[in-house]
Every structure is written in structure tokens, then in C-alpha cells.
């Protein structure tokens, strides 16, 4: 546990406004080892690639036991901190969230993505409900004795087209960031947000380090750093690129055959 505590502390220290930690998301022990060997400072799973690599759709369709077994193998394969995309923690009620996060910490992971979308729907939990869920996750981490990094995610922007993003959405995101921070979150994740002005305002408006995902059309790493971003992740992009390459190579081999 001592090493897990140290890794959790080291991982939190990587989040510096203007000097973002780069998390090139992986899906299994082999991909984790490859990214670690490339010089990564930490490893992050992505829920979509983990599920798809095992034949499931995203959205907690992979059984929690399978997801945790996968996380355990990933932790064993590398010597750097591993953070788990835990989606909605496989629970709606606060007791379930607290219990499941303690189970997840037994795999050796030191952090979580935790989303405010109601899994299986396009709706979000209201702020008060999700604040309670984040607090339950923090209480679960405290009970386990691990200062885990809770990256509280909002899907406000991801579920809306970028050209519809407006100040009202940003104001709601800022309100959620404050509520989640008050509940014990360590970071704030706003996937789908691409507008530089909005990203800068979000970074300036929260005490939490902000995570932006490098989807197509998102500002580059240098620009995001100047805007104050502290964490850049890649979500399903690496897996999809790998799958595209694999399909192309297979087609070429089959055609030659």
C-alpha cells in the first residue's frame, strides 16, 4: 500500500497548470507497457477502448469484474501510476459508489475518471446528486487509505456539437467544477470542449486542474498549455488509430494472398 500511496501522490503532482501531463490512453497490459516504454509518466485506461478490446460496447457494458481484472494486469505490467476510467463507478447510489471504488483500489490503481452522465442515457445527474456521488467516491478512497486522484468529468460539452457550445454551458460546467471540488474531487475533466476562449475561462474559474481530451479539432498541446490546461488525454483515439492500421494491414495481406 505504501507504494500505492506514493504513486497517488506522485500522480497528483504531475498536474500543473500550464505544464500538462500527457496521458496516452491504453486498454490492456500490452498497450500499457508500450506507452510506458515510450516514456510516459503515468498510464490511463480509456473506458471505450477497454470495452471494445474485449468485445463490449462502451457504457459499463463490460462487467466490473472483467474491467477490474484488466486493471490489475495493467498495474502489474508497469512501474508507473495507473489511473482507471471508472465511468459511473457501476453504481447510482452513494453506498454503491463508495464500495465499488474501494474494490477498484484493490487492483493497485491510484486514480479514477468519474463521469456525471447517467450511464445508458444522454442525461446528466443534477449537480447536487453528482456532488454527493463524488463525495462518496472520496470517502471510499479515504476508507481504503489511498489519496486517489478523482478526475471528475462532465459530459456537458461531449453530448453537444462544438458549434452549439455557449456561455450557458460553460457557466454550468464552472458550477459543477466548484461543487465537485467541494466534494473532494482532485481534477475536472471537460471532454469535447475545444474553444480556446472557453477552455481558458474554465481553467481560470476553478481551483481544480483541468483535463482536456485531444480529439480532432482540439487545440494542440502547446496551445492548451498556454490556456492553463493541466492534463491532456487521448481517450479512444489511440485504439481507433491502431484498429484502423490493423484493418488496413489485414486487408493488404489478404489481398496479396
N, C-alpha and C positions, 0 to 999 in steps of 0.2 A: 504493500500500500504506500510505503514511503516514496517509492519511485513514481507511483501514480500521482501522488500529491505534488511532487517536484515537477512532473511533466505538466500537470494542470497549471501550476504557477508559471512555468516557462512559456506555455502556450498563451496564457493571458498577456504576458509581457511582450509577445510578438505584435500585438495590436497597438500600433502607434499612428495617430492621426498624421496624415501626410507621408507616412512610410509604410504603406500597406503590406501586410503579409500576403503572399500568393499561395492559394490553395487550389491545386490542380486535381479536381475530384476524381476519385477512383471507385472501383466496385468489388474488388476481391484482393486476396493476398498477393497474387502475382502482379496486378497493376499497382498495388501499394508499394511493393518492392521496387518496381521500375521507377516510380516517381521519387521514392526515397533515394535511389541510386543517382537520380538526376540532380540531386542537391536540395530537395525540398526540406524546409524546416519543420513541417508538420504535414500530416495526412488527413484528408477529409473525404468521407464517403459521400455519395450522392444517392438519394433515395430512388430516383428513376433508374440510373444505371445498375444499382444493386438489384433492384427488382427485375429489370429486363434481362440481365445476365443470367438470372435464374428462371426465366420463362414466365414472369409475372408482369402485370401492369403496375404502374406507379399508383400510389394512393393507399398504402398499407395493405396491399393485396398479398405481398409476401408475408407469410406467418412470422410473428415476432420471434419465435424460437429460431427460425431459419435466419432471420436478419441478425440476431444476436450471435448465433454460431459463426456467421460470416465475419462479424465484427471481431470476435475472439481470434479468429485465424489471422485477420489483418494485423491486430495488435501484436501477435506472436511473430509476424513476419518482418516487422520493422522496429527500430530502436528510438523512433521519434514519436511525439504525441499524435494520437489519433482522435479525431472528433467525428461523431456519428450523426448523420442526418436521421433524426428520430421521428420525423413527420409530426403527427399529433400525439406522440407517445402511446399510441394504441389504446387510448382511453379518453373518455369525455369527462368523467368526474374527477375531482381533485385527488381523491384517495387512490384511484387507479393510476393517475399520473405519477404520484409520489412513489407508489410501489413499483411501477414499471421502470422508472429512472434508476431506482436502486438495483434492480435486476440488470439493467444495461451497464451500470458502472462495474458490475462484477466481471465484465469482459475485459476491463482494463482501459476502456476509452476514457477520455478526460474532458469531453465537451459534447454539446448537442446543438443541432438546429432544431427549433421547436416552433411550429407554424400556427398561425391563428385562423387558418381556413378550417372549416368543419369538413373533415375528410369525407369524400364521397359526394360533396355538394360544391356549389360555387359561392356559398355564403361564408361570411366570417363570424367567429364568435364576437359578441359585443365586447367592448373594452373591459368592462367590469368582470365578465366571465373569464376572459383570457388573462387578465391580470391575476385572478385567483389561481388559474392553471399554472402560470409562470411561478407564482409564489409556492405552489405545491411542488413544482419541479425543484425549486431551490431548497425547500425543506427536505425533499428526498435526498438531494446531494449532501446537505448538511448531516442528515441522519447516517449517511454512508461514510462521512468523514472526508469527503473529496470536494475540494473547491472547484468544481467543474465549471467550465465556461458555457453559459447558456446563451446561445445566439438566437434571440427572439425574432422570429420572422413575421413580417406582414405581407399578405398577398394582395394588398390594395392595388398595386401597380401591375402585378403579374396577370391579374384577371381582366385587365382593361388594355385596350390598344394604346400604344405610346402617344398617338396623336390626340387621345382623349384625356391624357393626364393633365390635371389642373390644380389650382391653388387649394381647392376644397379637399382634394385627395391628399395633398401634401400636408395640409393642416391636420387631417385625421391621422396621418402617419406620425406626425410630430406628437400628437396627443397620445397615441399608442406607445411611442417610444418612451415618453415620460412615465406612463402607467407601468410599462414593463420594467423600466429601470427601478421604479419604486418597489416593485415586487421581487427584485433580486436578479434581473437579467444582467448579463455581462456585456452583451453586444446587441446591435439592432440590424436586421437583415431586410433590405428592401429590394428583392428581385424584381426585375422588369423596369426599374427606374433608369432612364437613360439621359434625361435632360440635364445638362450641366448646371444650370441655374438652380434647379430643384435639388439636385444632389448636394450642391454647396450649401443651400439653405438648410437641408436636413442635417448635414454634418455640423453646422453652426448652432443648430437648435436642440441638440441632445448631448448629454454627458456621455452617452454610450459610444463606443467605436462603431462606425458604420461599415457594413458589408454590402458591396455591390457585385452582382454577377456579370461576368464578361460575355454577355450574349451578343450576337451580331447587332451592330448599330450602337453599342455602348462605347463611350469614350475610352481611349486607350489607357494603359497603366499609368503613364506619366501624367496624363490629364486628370485621372481620378485621384492621384496622389496630391496634385495641386488643389483639388477641390476639398481635400480633407478626409478622403476615404482611408480607413484603417485596415480593410480586409477585402481582397478580391478573390472570388471563387469562380469556378467554371461550370458547375452543375453537370448537366448531361452532355455538354459539348464534347469533351474528350471521348466518351463512349460512342457517341454518334459518329465522330470522325473515324474512330477505329473500326466501327461497323461498316462504314462506307468503304474504307480501304479494304477490309476483309472481303466484302462482297465483290468489289472490283477485281481483286486478285483471284478470287474463286472463279468468277466469270471468265477471266483471261485463261486460267488453267483449264477450265472445262472446254472452252472453245478450241484451245490448242490440242486438247485430247481428241 
